[in-house]
Structures are given as structure tokens and as C-alpha cells.
Amino acid sequence: MRISKYFLATLKEAPSEAVIDSHKIMIRAGMVRQLASGVYTWLPTGKRILNKVEQIVRREHAVVGSHECLATMVTPAELWIESGRYNSYGDNLLKFKDRKDADFVLGPTHEEVFTTTVKQEVFSYRQLPLNLYQIQTKFRDETRPRFGILRTREFIMADAYSFHQDWEDLKRTYADMEETYHRIFTACGLSFRAVEADNGSMGGAGSKEFQVLAEAGEDLIAYSDTSDYAANIEKAPALPSSERQAPTKEVEKVHTPGVTTIESLVEFGKGAYDASQTIKLVVVNGATEQAPLVAIALRGDHELNEVKAEHHPLIASPVTMANPGQIEEVFGAKPGSLGVINCPVPLIVDNTALTVSDFVTGANDTDYHYFGVNWDRDVTDYHSADLRNVVEGDPSPDGQGKLLLTRGCECGHVFMLGDKYSKSLNFTVTDENGQNIHPVMGCYGIGVTRVVAAAIEQNHDEWGCTLPDALVPFLVGLVPVNYNKSQAVRDFAEQFYAELPLKEEVYFDDRGERLGVALADIDLIGVPYQFIVGEKNLNNGQVEFKDRRTGEKELLTIEQAKAKAKALLENYNK
Amino acid sequence: MRISKYFLATLKEAPSEAVIDSHKIMIRAGMVRQLASGVYTWLPTGKRILNKVEQIVRREHAVVGSHECLATMVTPAELWIESGRYNSYGDNLLKFKDRKDADFVLGPTHEEVFTTTVKQEVFSYRQLPLNLYQIQTKFRDETRPRFGILRTREFIMADAYSFHQDWEDLKRTYADMEETYHRIFTACGLSFRAVEADNGSMGGAGSKEFQVLAEAGEDLIAYSDTSDYAANIEKAPALPSSERQAPTKEVEKVHTPGVTTIESLVEFGKGAYDASQTIKLVVVNGATEQAPLVAIALRGDHELNEVKAEHHPLIASPVTMANPGQIEEVFGAKPGSLGVINCPVPLIVDNTALTVSDFVTGANDTDYHYFGVNWDRDVTDYHSADLRNVVEGDPSPDGQGKLLLTRGCECGHVFMLGDKYSKSLNFTVTDENGQNIHPVMGCYGIGVTRVVAAAIEQNHDEWGCTLPDALVPFLVGLVPVNYNKSQAVRDFAEQFYAELPLKEEVYFDDRGERLGVALADIDLIGVPYQFIVGEKNLNNGQVEFKDRRTGEKELLTIEQAKAKAKALLENYNK
């Protein structure tokens, strides 16, 4: 590619609103431009990367026997009303009317469309299983698009849907698709983890996220230091690391003026105990009329896991905190002094909190705490559940090793949906015995645009992109120094370029820009293998080669340089 | 591809609303399904064809140096307000609000987005020319989507935009893009014509349409029987084929009771004259306050060309007929009796009508006509213009041969836009002298989804698709007879399939369906090269080969069959 005729659009500075590195780099490298909040145009350099991801996705879906379709982007509202998600999906679902006042949505996901389409064609178990996918632009009207391309409103998904006569068959395809996703992220050259995940609003029976590891990721991942176990922190079971000791102290009510936080409570103790020996109360709104408030007891140093709480039958979903006025009215004490003894609302104790003995907790009396409290002796009426986030050092749930935490960008998600959509959209087939059954479904999604951002988040340095070969915008760079001034350099570079195969992967900087600008641009967009042609080296029969990722430079003979560039291009994507 | 695991979705009957052949076939062949009026999902067989068209489009755009982008589908309304098209585009522009009440449109075309994007990056003539394109799903809220995939609301376009410092440079790229489009349609294997066309609402200085020839096409194309000349009938200049003769008759006013149409007027003459010797008046609304009505005089056997009329400064655009009450009030006569003598409103005479002498026309007196009328003697106050549709036999405008008419589907359109958008969106660059200039633009579009429908419209027979090799869903078919019953057939077919390269292009019907069903399906989707494996032939060491397009069958030896299938696959797309 002659860069003089290319739309490079690199910038010296990132716009001030760009906070994370991938966002800054993607703007500076001329990959994307924002046209409206969370709505981006992809410029040629970005689109080249996007196309490479799509190509890998297509290839691997063909291998697993998933057939490409293209569903409608503009979708009749009635399908979403039928499935029940027209309202439950919330304001992220963009609704509009056409010129004839008919209701439509811009599809953010396509369970409804694919189920409806398959339902119209498939009547017998003999037509199953089916595995269909598409690569499509989607729209989710996020209230707060952020992190550049990681969380946009308009984005590209590769979403697959599979249909099965029974769970056994679903599980087979689910496993195949999980394997397909492993192959896709591996082919992209990314460091990633498949982690257990919550099904969220999608419903169904099981799911895994494919997390591309990166500091700026929105997700926290817990993984075993010994085994393959990994889970989104939303989902990772939190196990106590020790058993409860027998009580050694009696309950004592202590005046603790001004002590309303765990921090100040520990300070008050002057080293006699730490936060792990305190129990805090989080009061949330309940799911039932009988118990409009529910108290959750956690160890002072632990955090509530809202996704786990959401699944508890007594707790309203989504989780919302009780308001302070209501708490004071019911508990007769201010929020900073709540505790587990004589709790006036249903009490759910986190499993790990249950292993603490001789602990400190609020007295449900403003400015007072109880010391030396013990479960079952002093508090008897409670439920127990796993309601906290895991922390580093917790036992791995698979019994092997301890958990560590890392951050990731969720770029893929596989779901066992079960019959949620075949039931709500009334899709049945006849089984072997002629009985009507609801097929069970899986759904699978890769955020294609997000993969590009996550890949850059994971692979960059202070100068720009260091993407793996599979995803680079160009594989080989050719930078003539003083292209416009030195006839010798120009002639040699033109000759070099003319001899190369796969020219669409060659970044040939024939712009005649200053060397500093040329080198900054090629590093910014991240061309991994750079050949720099200068007159002085040329006079010595040499060309400089630079490895973009390591920064290492070496002088090659002209023959070596040509052979190396040709070999890189000939072996690309083989 | 094993069809047992494929989503074939063929149907015996087309839905009753499908009128044209491509629509019927695309539904029956399981290529598309309608989800809402003019909104279709592409099933795997259709998507396979679509992907082939897209691949050709990508390849040829790379050759011409057009760089792929992907602009936003959801577009801020302000860009369209700035360009002036927010209102002028009409109700086909789908408008909506996001959750924050901001105004957006679903892009039906992207001049605004590309001009705005380029304007933000390009400041100097040295950064030009630029040629960018995208392949994108678009939405045009047609009031009456029809003809299946030929005129949908949601559709895929490959749209390119080029930017230039001057007209000379634009013309160069315009010519290159015209050549690119020729290569694309040729590579698709289609019979097409590039025809001169009206610029319509796009504005600008020149345009050509690429018309895929097909009976069901919405467009009428005039072309020379001798030269390369071709134009949309909207645009084709209508030249008189003879000069006006001198008058031989005097004007005579004749009572013609009940004669209100050209047909009845000719009948009234009992062979004394034909429709070509009559002059009719069409009264339309005017463009100016001074002349709210305008009369157009045409030969009785000619049709008004509304696009030509639209461009006339006295005629309102779009063309609307005057209402009969108003006509009667102004002319003092009923619409069936209007004529060119003493016409009370501005009169525009079609150039060809001006060559008639001794003609018959209405007398502007109900139930009366004038006979023996002659221009300039009897009628002096008139304008003249080309306002009619050409007819077969008219002289070709290039002076070579006569015009013939044929029908086509407009599948591509190239435009010289000029500075319409750079002016309205205030895009300037500095030229060589440091002066600000508005770059001139070209825009170029291929209806990718429409190409598939037009290709089928052009290439089908009573059994289904006969697409050219470049666009077939599968190249080679393998149909075992009694796959589920004959072990010999099954083993042989499996072996045959196993030995073939490029399996994604092989339609291997391993469903075990009845032979009639299997052969109907493979003909319907149009697999061009079919190998039918039956036990009897196999026992003779033979396989039947069928050419889908000619219907010819021949028996090949097993070795011949294998070699032929391999050769077809190995040479595909080379």
C-alpha cells in the first residue's frame, strides 16, 4: 500500500476525553473517529484490523459447522413483545416507529429474530441440530458509553444461535462452540481466559465469558494459581478459608461515639482486632412484601457481590440499598451502628462471615457496638448464603490452590439458554414419538469491534500498538529516508516494493514526510517488521531492520532484507 | 458441505405476495425470509451468494485504490440538517430519538458522514485525492417496498466517496470507478449496460447507472442498435426523426362530440390521420407564481418524460398534474378538448411535436377540435424543449443508428457530485496558492443485495436459479440416490466427497431424501455442475453428470467424474 494514497489520519495528540490507552491509540492511529456519543466510524487502518478479526471468526465458524446468515437490523417490536423483553430489556433497547407508525427496535441481540426464523422452517427433531451465526452491526443505547471502543452504542457482534432436540445435544454444541472461541482468540494471538460467568438477563443454565486480559478491563477475574479454574468475580464462589473457632469472650456493649465505619471501628480497637474480626450490615430492599428490607451480614473487610445477592429469593433484583431514613425508622439506630444481634429485619449472613467468632458488630443503638459476639450463641435467627466477592488468597472453588485476581475485557460469551426463547416464542418440534417439544438453544457472541480495542489494550506501549501479527493493519513496513530528496533511496525503495508479494500488507511510506514523523506513524499504528532505507546504509549495501515490539534494530544486507520481507509476507496467515 | 447439517429451508410454493421471479425463487430456494415489509433476513444459501458479490466488490475496490471504511449506521441528525437533506430527503429518511432525546437518522446514504469525516482530517490539497468506500447495511423507509429483494427498505450498499482538488482529478477517478464497476459486474458474470442517467436528488454534474438487464427491471433503457450509446429513458435525449413540412391545409374548427382521448380522436378521423399527426396538451403545475399552470404540447403518440419536465425552469419539481377543475376554469374547456391555439397559460412544445404540420389539436372549447393546424402560422407564442420519452426507432443521440429499448435493474450508480456537499458542509482545503477551495466529490454505489436479486432475475428458468459460476451458492453438487438405503452408493459418495478439495463449495446431499426432492432442491438453488450417483450406473462404473444450465446429462466413468469435479473446484475463482 502506498501511504501517499492512503487515508492515514494519524494525530499527535489524543482528544482529552480519551482516558484508556486503547481509546487514545485508536484515535491517534487513525483507526476510528467518534461521530456521536458511543458511535464511531472506522477508518481504513481500523477497518483492516476489523476485517482480520472477522476473517478468523468466519473461518472458525465454518470449521465448527455454523452457517452464516444475516438477520435484520431493523426488527419488528412484536417479536420482542412476544419474548417479554420489549420492556424488560430496559432503555438500552432503541425503539422507533417507521413512516407507517409501526413499532420497531434496532436489534441489540438476536435471539428473537433467529428463533422466529428457525421456527418458521423447522418442524421435526430430524431437522435439528442447527447452528447459525451472523456478523452484524448492532445498537445498544447505553446510558453511558465509555472506554472508547470497549463500550460503544453501535458495535459489531458475531452472534451464533444453536437449536437442539435435547440438553445432551446442546451440551455437545456448547462444548464445540467453546472450543471454537478458544481457537478464535488463540488465532487472534491474544492472552485470554475462558471464565465461568453469570447468565444475567439472557437467562438459561450456564455460561462462560472469554476475557481478554488487560489492566483497563471492566471485569475482575478470579483464577486459581494452581489449576485451570477461572471465573468472573460476579460468579466465583467464595469459600471460607478456615472453620469457626469456639467462643472465648462474652458479649459486651461498648460506647463508640463517632465510630460509623469499619475503618474507624478498627482504629477504635487500637490493634486489638482487625477488620476481618468485625461484621458489618448492608441493608437492601427485599423481594417480598412481608420483608421490604433485608439485612446482609458481611465480614468488615469483604465486599457485597451484587450479582449473587440478586439471585437470593429474599433480595430485590436489581440490588438497591435501603434509604437511610427507612433504616433508622426500622432499626432505631443510624446506619453506622447496625449489627446482627436483635436484627429487626430478615438477616442473611455471608458464609465466610459465619466462620468468625468473638467479633465486633454494631449494637443497633446509635454510637454503640457489641464486642465478643458469637453466632448461634448470641444470634440464632438467620439465613446463610455466599454473598461476597472473592478476594486474593481465597481457596479456589475447585479445591486446587488459591485464587488470584486479574482484570479482563469480556470479548466473548457462550450461553446454554435452554428453552427460554423457544417457550416464550412458542417454537415446538415433534420428537421421535410424535410429541411436541420445545427445542433447547445455545447462543454465542463475540464482540468483534471490542476484540480490536481489547487487543490494543493488551498489546501497546508508549509509542502505540504492538498487536500480534494476526491483527496488525500491515505486516511489513518500508520507510525510505528522504524519499523526495534522494534519488538513490527512492529508486531502491520503489524497486524493493515492486518485488514484494502481498502488497496490501506492505506499509510503503512514500509520502516524503520527515523521518521523525514517518517513524512515529509506523510505530503508532504498529507495523511489526520495519525496513528503513537510508542513503548512508544503502551505500554500504545495507538496510536497517527494526522489530517494532522489542525495538531491536539490526543492519541487514540488501539481499537479507529482501529475503526477510518476502518470507514474512509469503508466510503470513499460513 | 453436508446438506444434512445445513439450513436449506427450501419450499415447494412461493408465497402469494411474491410477483416477480427473483422474489419467488429467493423465497423458495431458502435464500431470504421477510420479517417485516421490505425487511429481510438472509439465510445461508442467500448469504453465500451475497458474500461472493462482496468479495468481488472488495477485490476490485482494492485494485482501484479505494480504501475500506465502515461509517456509522446511526447518524446524528445535525449532519443532515447541515447538508439541507434532513427535510428535502423526505419520509424515506428514517428519523428517531435516542434515550437522551437526541435526534438521529438511520443512514440511507453517506455523503454527509464521509464528507464530515474527511473534513476533520484533510486541510491541504496535498492530502487529496482520497477514495474511500464501505459495505454497509442501509435503511430507506420506502413507502412501498416491492419486487422482493429488488426494492427493500433494509439493504446492503457498497458506497464509495472520492475527494479531489479539481474537476480534472475528479474526472480521472470517476472514469476509474466506472471502469471498476464494469469489472465488478463482468466478474459477477452478469449481462449489463452502463447507461447515462439523471443525477436526481443526489445533485451534481453527471452520472451513469449500471443496469443489469432483466425483463422485470423497473428501468427502461434506450440503446443504439449500432453504437455503444445507452441511457436511462429518463435521460435519453429524444431527437425528431424528420423535419417539419410546409403547411398544406387551413385551420378548420370541427365539432367532435365525445372525443376526449387521442384514441377516440384517431377513430374520429377514420384513417385520415394517425396519432402522430395529433398534438395533445398536458397541463402541469408551474414553478413560478406568475405562471401557476403550464401546458406541455406533445405528439399524440408520445409520452411525457417527467424527469426532463422537472428540469424545466417553468415546471414545478416534482411534476404534478393540474387539477381538472382548475384547468376548466383557466381554459374554459374540459381537459379532453385542450389545444395549442390561444393557449391561456405558458406553452412548452416538445421538440418532436414541433416537427408536425397540418395537425389536429383541441380547440380549448369543449367538444371541438382544430384540424389543419401549423406551428408559427397558427401558434406563435411558445417555448420549446425536449420533454418526451424516446421510443424505439428514434435516432440515437450520438448520431449512430436507431434506439432500441430494454429493461434493467439499476444495480450501480456513479456520480460526479461536484462541490454540493463540500459547500453545504463547509469543507475547504488550501490549494497550491494557499487559497481556500471546496474540494469536488464523486460518489459511487452498488446495491449489493439488489445485485443478487437482479442476477437471479436475469439468470433463472422454470426450475430455479441458473446463476453464473461466480455467484452460485455451491459450485459442485453431489447427489447420492438412496443414500440411506444403498450401502454401495453411500460408501462411494462418501469417498467421492472425501477426495474433493474446497468442500465449502460442494453441495453434498447426504439427507437421504427422495430423489425427486433432492433433484428439485439442487436445481432450485442452482448448483451448476451436478454429479448424480445411482447404484445401477455405479455397477457399470459410471456416474451421471448434469449441466444445470443446459439440462444436458451424460454418463462419465468414475475416474472422469472425479477428475471433472476436482478440476471444477480447483479452478474456481482463479
Interface residues (C-beta under 8 A of the other chain):
Chain A: K5 Y6 F7 A9 G30 R33 L35 A36 V39 Y40 T41 W42 L43 P44 K47 R48 L50 N51 A62 G65 H67 E68 C69 L70 A71 T72 M73 V74 T75 P76 D91 N92 L94 F96 K97 D98 R99 A102 F104 L106 V113 T116 T117 V118 Q120 E121 P129 L130 L132 Q136 T137 F139 D141 T143 R153 E154 E504
Chain B: K5 Y6 F7 A9 G30 R33 L35 A36 V39 Y40 T41 W42 L43 P44 K47 R48 L50 N51 A62 G65 H67 E68 C69 L70 A71 T72 M73 V74 T75 P76 D91 N92 L94 F96 K97 D98 R99 A102 F104 L106 V113 T116 T117 V118 Q120 E121 P129 L130 L132 Q136 T137 F139 D141 T143 R153 E154 E504
